[in-house]
Amino acid sequence: MLEFGSKYLFITLLIFSSFFSFSQETEELERIYTILDKYSNSDSYSVNKINLTNLSISKRQKYIVNLKAELKEINTQILAINNTTKKLDIELTTSKSIYEKLIYFAFLNRYKFNSFTFVFSAEDVGKIFYRLKYLKLIAQYRKKTIDAINFIKSELANQALILNEYSDLKSTVIEKINNQKTVLEADLNLQSNTLTELQQKDTELRNELLYKEELYKEILSFLSGNIKSVASEDLVKNQNFENAKGNFSLPLENGIIIKEFGEYKHPVLEQIKVKNDGIDIIPSDDYNVHAVFDGIVSQVISIPGSNRAVLIKHGEYFTVYTNLVDLDVIVNQKVSENQIIGSISDDNDELAVLNFQIWYLTVKQNPEDWIKK
């Protein structure tokens, strides 16, 4: 009984961890949906909006797949519990039948003999001990039969509790799947509408790509001009920066990455590939941009259509924050980790995105290798 109780506790913990896992998976989806909902009534359509919608669809589809896998596992567990319950019922019926026969036999023969007469009517001493042992075994067998009946009843009660837990979890998962399907359908409609609108803005989209290319050239030009012999001070800063790899916070608190580093197909313009020199991050609620590490503001770049970019030097490493509308720092100013350096737009008509980059001299780095997972 103790062993089964421990098993029940273990399964309860598994169910709790499943709920906790659901909570973690839904948290980001809720934030994405909140942001999308904010701009749902806006007439403004942008590549950022379609990227966010695509991210929502991708994560929601994956979440539904995970929920269905969880539901399948729950059904497997419920089937196993039902099978165990059937076996226990059979064992209980058998044990009760055996015990009833023992009691009935004892009742029928209650006047024919008693244990005293049975033992001492033996022919010799050896058989007396044999009969005593026989009576002891009979008593032990009766006790074990009673214990077995009680144990099986206890296990049946625990199985019922576990089944109830799994049934509740199953209902929760089914409800979540249906809710996610409903929201997914809305996301797909938004994706279709956004694509339709953006396909009519060919020139505007191509200009956006030109702005980004111009910004890239400006950043690369500045970094190329800063290549020089390595100072001992820079080596120390390099080491400090590298030691923090994998521990940087996102420059936007509670931000969501909607586009990763690297090259990919343009979401609207066919036959065109675009490269992301960093990662695109949208804010959940806080539009302030924070420095990810101690450094010095080396340059502020202004490009039409891209707002402004701030470059912070960390030895031979540079972090770049683009698309800022308001700045709280100036060139040559020292900044500390997590210090606010500016903000991105919180315009309700346009989805604001921060592009965050990391460079080692003129070599681009994948920022996701540097931030906390």
Secondary structure, 3 states (H helix, E strand, C coil): CHHHHHHHHHHHHHHHHHHHHHHHHHHHHHHHHHHHHHCCCCCCCCHHHHHHHHHHHHHHHHHHHHHHHHHHHHHHHHHHHHHHHHHHHHHHHHHHHHHHHHHHHHHHCCCCCCHHHHHHCCCCHHHHHHHHHHHHHHHHHHHHHHHHHHHHHHHHHHHHHHHHHHHHHHHHHHHHHHHHHHHHHHHHHHHHHHHHHHCCCHHHHHHHHHHHHHHHHHHHHHHHHCCCCCCHHHHHHHHHHHHCCCCECCCECCCEEEECCEEEECCCCCCCEEEECCEEEECCCCCEEECCCCEEEEEEEECCCCCEEEEEEECCEEEEEEEECEECCCCCCEECCCCEEEECCCCCCCCCCEEEEEEECCEEECHHHCECC
